[in-house]
Amino acid sequence: MPDEADEDALARDMIEVHGVEAAGVARANARTAALAGAVASAKRWIRVLEVVQRRSAEQASGKHTSGRYTVQEES
């Protein structure tokens, strides 16, 4: 079973390659896997989608992340 670091790395790569469309690609992959009956794969894609959405929200709010933790600079 892939670990969380693999899912984070995949999400990061997807954002780099697909940009704002990364969430849509992950969602489509999850749907395709679910329709094919590949439950484990569908669940993994859903976790990747969650990471992509979290990173997109953090970028939109101006937060910078390092791993799982948010680093905020003091003004």
TIRO-470897 format. One record per residue (C-alpha): y, x, z; residue number from 0; residue in one letter. Coordinates in nm, 4 decimals, m for minus. Each point is the difference from the previous one (the first is absolute). Example, Ala and Ser with C-alpha at 12.3 -4.5 7.8 and 13.67 -1.06 7.14 Angstrom:
BEGIN
+----------+----------+----------+------+------+
|        y |        x |        z | resi | resn |
+----------+----------+----------+------+------+
|  m0.4500 |   1.2300 |   0.7800 |    0 |    A |
|   0.3440 |   0.1370 |  m0.0660 |    1 |    S |
+----------+----------+----------+------+------+
***
This chain:
BEGIN
+----------+----------+----------+------+------+
|        y |        x |        z | resi | resn |
+----------+----------+----------+------+------+
|   0.0000 |   0.0000 |   0.0000 |    0 |    M |
|   0.3352 |   0.1445 |  m0.0977 |    1 |    P |
|   0.2352 |   0.0773 |   0.2807 |    2 |    D |
|   0.3605 |  m0.0997 |   0.0515 |    3 |    E |
|   0.1308 |   0.3343 |  m0.1283 |    4 |    A |
|  m0.1716 |  m0.0637 |  m0.3350 |    5 |    D |
|   0.1617 |  m0.3438 |  m0.0250 |    6 |    E |
|   0.3413 |   0.1455 |   0.0876 |    7 |    D |
|  m0.0438 |   0.2698 |  m0.2641 |    8 |    A |
|  m0.1082 |  m0.2554 |  m0.2611 |    9 |    L |
|   0.2975 |  m0.2233 |   0.0826 |   10 |    A |
|   0.2376 |   0.2973 |  m0.0256 |   11 |    R |
|  m0.1477 |   0.0996 |  m0.3367 |   12 |    D |
|   0.0215 |  m0.3572 |  m0.1275 |   13 |    M |
|   0.3674 |  m0.0214 |   0.0963 |   14 |    I |
|   0.0646 |   0.3305 |  m0.1759 |   15 |    E |
|  m0.1765 |  m0.1120 |  m0.3185 |   16 |    V |
|   0.0808 |  m0.3731 |  m0.0120 |   17 |    H |
|   0.3293 |  m0.0123 |   0.1915 |   18 |    G |
|   0.1077 |  m0.3542 |   0.0886 |   19 |    V |
|  m0.3105 |  m0.1378 |  m0.1726 |   20 |    E |
|  m0.2384 |   0.1751 |   0.2435 |   21 |    A |
|  m0.0410 |  m0.3099 |   0.2188 |   22 |    A |
|  m0.0836 |  m0.2128 |  m0.3039 |   23 |    G |
|  m0.2589 |   0.2506 |  m0.1197 |   24 |    V |
|  m0.1644 |   0.0179 |   0.3446 |   25 |    A |
|   0.0037 |  m0.3820 |   0.0234 |   26 |    R |
|  m0.1612 |  m0.0320 |  m0.3453 |   27 |    A |
|  m0.2650 |   0.2561 |   0.0941 |   28 |    N |
|  m0.0781 |  m0.1883 |   0.3228 |   29 |    A |
|  m0.0293 |  m0.3269 |  m0.1912 |   30 |    R |
|  m0.2244 |   0.1523 |  m0.2660 |   31 |    T |
|  m0.2274 |   0.1530 |   0.2629 |   32 |    A |
|  m0.0192 |  m0.3294 |   0.1904 |   33 |    A |
|  m0.0857 |  m0.1963 |  m0.3132 |   34 |    L |
|  m0.2693 |   0.2553 |  m0.0819 |   35 |    A |
|  m0.1514 |  m0.0465 |   0.3452 |   36 |    G |
|   0.0869 |   0.3530 |   0.1096 |   37 |    A |
|   0.1127 |  m0.0977 |   0.3487 |   38 |    V |
|   0.0328 |   0.3525 |   0.1416 |   39 |    A |
|   0.2069 |   0.1099 |  m0.2978 |   40 |    S |
|   0.2204 |  m0.3087 |   0.0207 |   41 |    A |
|   0.0648 |   0.0653 |   0.3695 |   42 |    K |
|   0.0910 |   0.3609 |  m0.0739 |   43 |    R |
|   0.2469 |  m0.1075 |  m0.2681 |   44 |    W |
|   0.1540 |  m0.2482 |   0.2425 |   45 |    I |
|   0.0497 |   0.2819 |   0.2522 |   46 |    R |
|   0.1564 |   0.2144 |  m0.2743 |   47 |    V |
|   0.2257 |  m0.2951 |  m0.0914 |   48 |    L |
|   0.1112 |  m0.0226 |   0.3652 |   49 |    E |
|   0.0936 |   0.3696 |  m0.0015 |   50 |    V |
|   0.1882 |  m0.0347 |  m0.3300 |   51 |    V |
|   0.1930 |  m0.3013 |   0.1319 |   52 |    Q |
|   0.0777 |   0.1751 |   0.3295 |   53 |    R |
|   0.1281 |   0.3085 |  m0.1795 |   54 |    R |
|   0.2085 |  m0.2116 |  m0.2376 |   55 |    S |
|   0.1565 |  m0.1861 |   0.2921 |   56 |    A |
|   0.0735 |   0.3262 |   0.1786 |   57 |    E |
|   0.1636 |   0.1457 |  m0.3102 |   58 |    Q |
|   0.2078 |  m0.3137 |  m0.0468 |   59 |    A |
|   0.1215 |   0.0160 |   0.3602 |   60 |    S |
|   0.0829 |   0.3698 |  m0.0280 |   61 |    G |
|  m0.2604 |   0.1202 |   0.2473 |   62 |    K |
|  m0.1786 |   0.3275 |  m0.0622 |   63 |    H |
|  m0.3638 |   0.0302 |   0.0921 |   64 |    T |
|  m0.2204 |   0.2876 |   0.0902 |   65 |    S |
|  m0.3609 |  m0.1109 |   0.0099 |   66 |    G |
|  m0.0304 |  m0.3213 |   0.1984 |   67 |    R |
|   0.3090 |   0.0521 |   0.2107 |   68 |    Y |
|   0.3555 |  m0.0912 |  m0.0896 |   69 |    T |
|   0.2578 |   0.2690 |   0.0559 |   70 |    V |
|   0.3550 |  m0.1189 |   0.0508 |   71 |    Q |
|   0.2905 |   0.2403 |   0.0101 |   72 |    E |
|   0.2665 |  m0.0539 |   0.2609 |   73 |    E |
|   0.3564 |  m0.0399 |  m0.1202 |   74 |    S |
+----------+----------+----------+------+------+
***
